[in-house]
Amino acid sequence: MVSGRALHFVFKVADRTLTAKFYRDVLGMKVLRHEEFSEGCEAACNGPYANRWSKTMSSESLKRAADTNWPVKEQNGLKYLEAPGGYKFYIIDKPQPVDKDPVVKVSLASSNLAKSIAYWNVLLTLKIFEKTDKSATLGFSNDQSKLELIDIGIPVDHAKAYGRIAFSCPFEEQPIIDQKIQEAKGKILTPLISLDTPGKATVRVIILADPDDHEICFVDDESFRQLSQVDPNSDADLDKYIKSDKSRA
């Protein structure tokens, strides 16, 4: 059993200015940390690229966006906001919870629900909280954000999109995950590796891919808790680097 903790989902974005506006001003998120890099990450945190990149972490998701000018769309009776790049954020029109993560779940497409469940539930030991013929909702704990797998019945086309879901687990459990995936002949995109962030804690990660090539990161929880301390200067740092980003000129 993996003692996992849901952390975050990584998006590749093309327009940092508009993206920052969406997450901060529309969803009401706060910038927790911002890290600026001039070279690619050894674990491909920035996708398969070697140019300058940055990393920003946010919380307090899904605040009401009724007073913004951002379009509110609807699909199957559910209202949603579309982030730059096309990512959809479905809004639950209820008071934001104070005792658990306001992000209820992350939904990913599956070409074969049975195979996906076998991977996430059996191999990675996420619990099944809900299941229908076409979807399954899994997670490590009831009070954490969940992962929803939706069967689309055809191969998942990632095109040029890039995303990665991240969990933490105890340091000593990472080699166990590594061994289980190897024995199951699953994909390991990046074997166990230590990643340095200048002036901050070094973390160890392993990067996997599920049967539909959705990327998964498991980082050691002890080091990540040190690395993920809130930086009060992050908001100003993000604005500074966006303003000085010559690639967007």
N, C-alpha and C positions, 0 to 999 in steps of 0.2 A: 504494500500500500504506500503510495507516494503522499507525503504530507505537504501537498501543494497549496500555494496561495496565489490567487489571481492578481496580476499586477497591472498590465496595460496592453494596449494594442498599438503597434507601430504602423504609421501611414507614410507613404512617400508622397510629398506634396511639391507642386511646381511653383506656387505663388505663396510665399510666406506671409506677405502683407495681408492678402485677402483671407488666408487661412487663420492667421492670428486674430483677425477681426471676427471671424465666425465663432471660433472657440471661446474667445474672451467676451465679446460684446453680445453675441446672439445666444450661445448656450450658457454664458455666465461662468465659465471655467476660470480657474486661477492658474497662473504660471508657477509651478513648483520648483523646477530647475531648468536651466538652459545651458547646454554645452555646445561649444563651437569647435569644429575640427577642420583641419586643412588637408587631411589625407583620409583614405577609406579605412573602415573598421575591419579588423581581422575576422570578425564574426559576421561581416556584411550587414551591420546594423543599418547602414544607409542604402541597402540594396547593392546590386552589382555595379557599383560606381566607385571611382577613385578620386573624384573632385571634392571641393570644399562642401561640407555639410554641417548640419546642426541637429541637436536633439532637445526637445522641449517636452516636459511632463506636466499634465494638468489634472485638476480634480474638481469636485462640486459640479458634476455634469448635469445637463438637461434642466436648467432653470427655464422658467417660462419665457417664451420669446414673443409674446403677444404685442409688445410695444416696439418691436424692431421692424425694419423695412425688409427683412429677409423673407422671401416667399415661403409660405406655408403650403405644402402640397398634401395630397391625400391619396392613399392606396388601400383598397379593400377595407374602407371605413376607418383607417388609421391615419392620423396626421403625422407628417414627417418634415424635417428640414434637411435640405441637401447641402452638404459641405462642398467646398471647392474640390474638384476632382471626382465628384459624383457619389461620394459616400453618403448613405442615408441614415439619419438619426430619427427614429420614431419616438414621438413625444407622448408620454402618458399624462393625461390631463388630471393629475391628482397631486396633492401636496408632496413635496420632495421628502423622502424618508430621512430621519436623523439618526437611526440606529443601524444603518447598513449602507453599502455603496449605492449611490443614486443611479449608477449605470446597471440596469437590470441584466442585460445579456448582450453578447456579441453574436451575430448570426452569420454563419458561413455555409456556402453551398456544398452539397455532397452529391457525387455521381452514383453512389451506392450506399444507402443508409446503413445496411447491415455491416458492411466493411468498415465504415466510419465508426460505428458504435463499438465494434470489436477492437478497433485501434484505441479509441479514447477511453472506453470503459474497462476493457480487459487489460490492455497493455499499460496505459497511463493511469489507470485506476480512478478516473473521475466517476462520481456517482451519477446515476440516471435519476433525474427529478421528474421529468415528464417524457412521455413517448406516445407518438401516434404512428400511423402508417407512413407518413411523409416527413416527420420531424422528430427530433429528440433533443431534450435540454439536459445538459450535464454540468457538473461543477464539483469542486473539492469540498465545499461547505455551503450550507443553506444561506449564510449571511454574506456570501461573496457573489460577485458578478458571475453569471453563468455563460456557458457556451451553447448556442443553439445550432444544430446541424439540420439543414433543410434539403431533402432529397429532390434534386431537379431532374433526375433520370437520364441525364446526358453528361458527357465529360465536362469538367469545370474549365472554362477558358479564362485564364488569368491575364491574357494579353500582356500589356506592359505594366499592369498594376503591381504594386508591391505592398505586402502586409505581413505582419508577424505578431502572433499572440504570445504574451510572456507570462510565465509563472515563476514563483520562487519555490525552493524546496531546501531542506537541510543539506549541507555540504556533503555529508556522508551518503546521501541518497542519489546524488548525481551519477556515480559509477554504476549503481544498480540500474538506473534508467538506461544508461549506455549499454550495459550488458543485455538487458531485456530487448532493446531494439535490435541489437546485433543478432541475438538468437532468433528473433522473429523475421530477420532479414529486411527490416525496415530501413528507411532512409535516414542517415545522419549527415546533415549538410556541413556541420562544423563539429568535429570531435571536441571533447573537453579541452577548453583553452582559458587561460587567464587574460583578462582585459584590463588595461591600465587607463585611468582617467587622471590627468595631471592634477596633483593636489588633493585627490580624493581616493577612496578605497578601491583596491583592486578586486574585481569580481571574477568568479569562474562561471563559464556558461557552456551549455551544449545546445546545439541547434538541430532540430529534427524537422521532418516533413511528413504529414499524414498521407493517406492513400490518394488524396486529391491535391497533394503538393502545397497544402496550407502550412506555412512555417510556424514552428513552435520553439520558443526559447525557455530553457530551465536555468535559472541563475541561482547561485547559492544564497540562501536567505540571510545568513549572518552578515555577509559583506554587503549585500544589497541594501539592508536596513541602514547601514552606515552611508552608503553612496547616495541613498534617496532622501537624505535630510533636506528639508525645505531651505532653499536659498532665497533670502529676502531681496537680493539684487537681480533675480532672474527676469522679472518683468522689464526692468530697464535695460538689461543686457540684450534681451530679445529685440527690443526696439532699436537699440544701437546697431546691432549686426544687420538687421533688416535694412536700416537706413544706409549702411555702408556697403551693402551687397552690390557690387558693380555688375554682377551677372544679370541683375534685373533691370539695369539701366537701359 
